[in-house]
Each structure stands twice: as structure tokens, then as C-alpha cells.
Amino acid sequence: MSTLGAANASNDDPYIWLEDVQGDKALNWVKQQNDASLAQLKAHASYQQVFDNTLSILNDKERIPYASERAGYYYNFWRDETHVRGVYRRTTFEEYQKVSPKWETVLDLDALAKQENENWVYKGMDCHYPAYQRCLLSLSRGGADATVVREFDITTRTFVKDGFSLTEAKNAISWFDENSVFVGTDFGPGSMTDSGYPGVVKLWQRGTALSEAKTLYTADKQSVSAAGYTAYDGDKAYHLIYDGTSFYTSDMYLMHEGKQVKLPIPNDADVKGLNNGKIFIGLKSAWQGFSQAEVIYTDVNDLIANKARFKSFIKPTEQVSIKGINFTKSAILVTVMEDVKNKVYRYSEQADGQWQIKQIGFPETGTVSVFNTDTDKDDFFVNYTDFLTPSSLYLVSGDDLKITKLKGAKSQFDSSQYVAEQRFATSKDGTKVPYFIVHAKNMKHNGKNPTLLYGYGGFEVSMQPYYSASIGKNWLEQGGVYVLSNIRGGGEYGPRWHQAALKENRHKAYEDFEAIAEDLIAHKVTSPKHLGIQGGSNGGLLVGAAFTRRPDLYNAVICQVPLLDMKRFNQLLAGASWMGEYGNPDIAEQWDYIKTYSPYHNLDKQTKYPKVFFTTSTRDDRVHPAHARKMVAKMKAMGHDVLYFENMEGGHAGAANNEQRAMVSSLSFAYLMDRLQ
């Protein structure tokens, strides 16, 4: 931020100094808030038991070790009480099927952190196809989005001497071929976008200095980010450059015969993948006679030559949205969501070009996730879960779709005592909004049940049924009711559901959330005295807007890593990238509607608010911790009682290891029990 910008902001905002993330004055303030809140919350009679429960769940050695298959090995990243930072390990498929597989350690993060005296948090391992021997390891200090990148050799389990490496930044790096990479990083002035991400894509050859990397593409400063990546269709490699011109639009270029060919597709469409010479495109808007959210395909060479003749692959309906497409050797797997519950189909192309469609036999009441698909084989993995069913991992045969259970998480609470239902509330404009409610079978409709309503409602992210041992043990077993909302802004019904709450229509998401709260109260599940709400990130903005719009509806608010100052969100960290979602507060007409819900600007000294619990992280370099800091400072100055905890590490996830996760979670449950029981 420029000095002039800071001066102008400080005229209107007396808490601007809290934007200085590591400033002594700001950190002293944080410590004072932390000390007061921790003393209060940890003193609650439930805290220690909840903490013990949660840490035991997180460190449970019997939980499913999800693994990614690469070149015949199954790789897993694992944390427990002896591997606090985590161990990256692998095993064979024969071993993986056993109850207690023998794992071979590839990289011990605890040992590395100790050796280098760094608080390393694992952020991913990108290995070069098809041998998967050379990998780009991303490490974060304290969980931030910014990473350090080093080349790692799986076979020798060592870092590659003079291999590819990047210093700490919001890096974008991926394999071009065995001896070169696409790279985006902070190359100096002008190389990063206004959103703080790489805007320059270079090609970096092995054995040369980063300064010698050849520039391939430079995005506009107003773009969100730019990057290059390589997509494979069998043995054929396609090198692509992606320019995210906004959060929801992009220009795609294919490197072809020495040129960058811009793909002639809508800028809000997604490339779903390449398969058998065809390219599959997901539409976000109606185009050329195809409907919104339809998936279409054409011959990739025809598309390059601008002679594409698209065909429809799958079309959504009012209740059904398309959630995922995965490619196997001889089929395409399509995951759809019907009224927020998944089904999976296999599409096999016949000799006449028609598709044979078979549904794969999983329950239609929960969340089905397809993974470990490979264009070299037809077998694949599926995970199934719902609110009352622990996750189970299955192998599905590509020959006959036979389902074999590989592993199952153990039940952590007696789910037979509870029921999960889907209900619909009617929003202010008449829209039917789904939500799930999980409660004891013998729940009394007397308005006195402690109820936690969770929401997100943004960025086309869908909230689906899932099993949470922590919610089961620490909330349901304590007499609580859990509610998951599916408000507009999310992706539960595809792009239309998301776009219905964009920018000037943001209030629709908040009206949906309020309609669910009122529905719970009308059916005497709960009452304002016993109703709490929770959300993080964009969901933190949701609950911030909720308690400032309707403080009479709630008695507890957990507001995590939130956006709250919507006047300055685009000036802080990655905030500029989200203007496609919220609008630009620097444009007067757009600020006119943003300010109607900006929590920071709608606080009132005379209004009685619930005692809000705010959490954030000093190391969050995505959503600036000043959002929560400034909100708390302003509320306290107005005389409002609030609680605040800022983890000094943990990034946008709010925690860097299982013990921190257990503590932050336990603080929240102790707070809810204190407020709602």
C-alpha cells in the first residue's frame, strides 16, 4: 500500500494500524486479545474434554490413509502425534489393501524442519509424468500461501543438487518437460498482478539461472494470475498458458508449432480435460445453442484450427448440476449432484459415436468422490460419506463396475441415535433453498435445542453432506443440532445458483441464510437464544453480515478468517482477485451496494449484538488478518463484548498442525456450549 493510500485510509479508519501484520504495536494488541479470550474459553468446563476428543480424532491411526497412485506406487501424506508436521510416504497396491500397510518414508517433514530450523508446512509434491521420479516440492513457512519450491528426487529421497528451486513467494511452477518448467514468481517490479499472484509466465531450462528463463507470456496487471501447465492425452503432451483475467474469466493459449494459439472458447468456460483427441469444455453461460453449465466437446485439432464442431456431452437440469469429469483408459466418469447429493455415471463411447451410460451403484444420500483415475487403466477409487456414515474407500472395477471396499473409517459416535434430513426454506424472493439438519431422533420441538448453522455461499463452492467425528462427539452427543446451509452463491445447482448472488445480488445469499434460520425457529427446532452460526473466509463475511443485519436471530457467532472490511478488501493481499465475486468498492456505484452489507461499516454502537468469537491467523496471506483485528477493535471501542483468537501461524487454514487444529476447534465448541446450552 502506498504512503498516500495509507494516509487517505487513516482519515476514515482509526484502526488502519492493525493492517501492519507483524508490527510490534499490532502484535502486542493481538497478544492482549488472545490472552483474555484463551483464559475465558479454556476455563469452560467442557474445553479439556473436547480438546482431548478432537486431538484423538485427528491423530487416529485407524483413519483412512488416502493415497494418490503414481507409476505403481500409492503416495500418502500423514500426520499424527509422532509426525506433527507430517511424513510423505508410499507403498504398493498389494500393501495398501492390507489393514496395516508397510509404508516407505519418502520425506520426513519433522526431521527436515528440525534440521533447517524452519516451521515447514507441506504444500504439495508435483511429480513429472510418466515416471514421477523428479518432483517439485512446495513448502510453506507457518502455513502461508507463499511457498518455497525445491526439486526432489523420489528414487534417492534427496533434494536435487542444482535442481529447480524458488525462494519464498506466491509461486506458480509446473513441468513443461523433464528438463524444463513453466515458472511464475516475483521476478521484480511489474511481474506480479494487483492480486499479488504471478503475472509473467517463463520457460526455465534445467542448469540455467532463473534470470535466463525465457518470457512466454505477460498478463495485464488487472488479471488475477497467469500460469503455464502441461496436459496429457495418452503420450501426447499439450502445453497451455492460462491467463485468469478475473476470478471467473480466463484466456487460454495452446503452444502449437512455435505459436501461442488462443483457444476460441468463451472466456468464462472451463477446460475439463483432453481425452482420445477430444477436448471437453464446461460452459458457465449459454453459447452457440448450448445451455448454461452444459459440457461440450470437439476434436482438439479442429479447435486449434478454429474449425471446431462442438457436440453436447452432458446437459444439466434444474435439480441436477455437473460436479466433476474424470477420464479413464476407455471411459469417462461423470459425477453429478441432484439436490445436493451425488450420483456417478460411466460414459463409454460406442462405435457409432453414441455414449453408453451406466450408473455406478453408490447410495444417493451423500457425497461421492471419484479419484485415482488414470488414462492408462479403467479401475478407479471412490470415497463415500454422509452425515452419519464414516468415509469408506472403494475400488471400482473398470470391467464390470464391481465395487470392492478397501478401507473404512471407524465410527466415532453412535450414529444410530441421530437422523439426517434435507429440508427447504423459502427465501425472501420465493426461492426454495435447501439445507440439511442432523439431530437426535428423540429431539423435542420446543425451541430449546442448541443449534449450529453453518454456511459459506460463495465462489460456486458446494456444501455437501460429510461425516464429522468432531461434530458428532463434541456437539451432537452434547445435545446439539447441526445444520448445513446450501444458500445461493454456492455451486449446489451449478453456475446459475452461484451467479444469482454475485455483486449487486449478494444480499440474496444473506436472505437465504436468514430464511433457514427463521425456518428452524418456526419449526421450533431452536430459538434465537439457542441458535449459533459459523463460517470461514467468505463464510466469515456471511456470518459477519448475518449478525450485523439481524442480530436478533442469533446468540452465538463464530467468524473465522473472515472478510469484513469490504471498503478495503481489494487493497489487502489477494483481495483484488475477488472483485469478480463482490464488485469493486473503488467504483462509487458498486460501493453503493457493497456498503449495504459490509460488516465493518454497518456496526452500530446502540445495537445489541451477540458475543461474537472471531478467529484468524497472523500467517494468513490470502485473507488479511486485519479484517478480524479491525472489527474487534471497533466493536470493543463501541462497548460490545467480543472474543478474539489469532493463531500466530497456520495460514488461511488457521492451524499448522493437529494440535493447533484441535485447540482452535475446541475453543469454538466451548464457546458454543457457553452461549447456547
ABEGO torsion letter per residue (X at the ends): XBAAAAAAAAAABAAAAAABAABAAAAAAAAAAAAAAAAAAAABAAAAAAAAAAAAAAABAABBBBBBBBGGBBBBBBBBAABAAEBBBBBBAAAAABABBBBBBABBAAAAAAAAGBBBBBAEBBBBOAAGABBBBBBBBGGBABBBBBBBBAAAGBBBBGBBBBBBBBBBBBBABAABBBBBBBAEBGABBAAGBBABBBBBBBGBBAAABBBABBBBAABABBBBBBBBBEABBBBBBBBBABAABBBBBBBBGGBBBBBBBBAABBBAEBBGGBBBBBBABBBGGBBBGBBBBBBAAAAAAGABBBBBABBBBAABBBABBBBBAABBBBBBBBGGBBBBBBBBBBAAGBBBBBBBBBBAABBBBBBGBBAABABBBBBBBBAABBBBBBBBBAAAGBBBBABBBBBABBAAABBBBBBBBBBAAGBBBBBBBBBBAABBBAGABBBBBBBAGBGGBBBBBBBBAAAAAAAAAAGBBBBBBBBBGBAAAEAAAAAAABEAAAAAAAAAAAAAAAAAAAAGABBAAABBBBBBEAAAAAAAAAAAABAAABABBBBBGBBABAAAAAABEAAAAAAAAAEBAABAAAAAAAAAABAAAABBAABBBBBBBBBBBAABAABBAAAAAAAAAAAAAAGBBBBBBBBABGEAAGBABAAAAAAAAAAAAAAAAAAAX
